[in-house]
Amino acid sequence: MARLTVEDCLDHVDNRFELVLVAAKRARQLSMGAEPLVEIENDKPTVLALREIAENKINKSVLNEEVIPQDDIEAMIEGELLQSSMSMHDDNVGI
């Protein structure tokens, strides 16, 4: 994408205030490990967030989403797998 302008983004949000909120929240998600919806092109999270808005890949619904760091997600998955594995082991011990 060539030079990104505020006007490119304002076509997809209600006003500048909402643009700042949506871009900040999405940039935070990206910096915490969320998968970008546009090609990275060596951009920082804030620019990626604005590009996603300009390309209508993200909107104000992002404001209602909880931000969970990627490390926490991986830890939760590992914990669930470990618990499941231990449960299966306990079930097999009595056999």
Beta strands, then each sheet from edge to edge (+ up, - down):
end
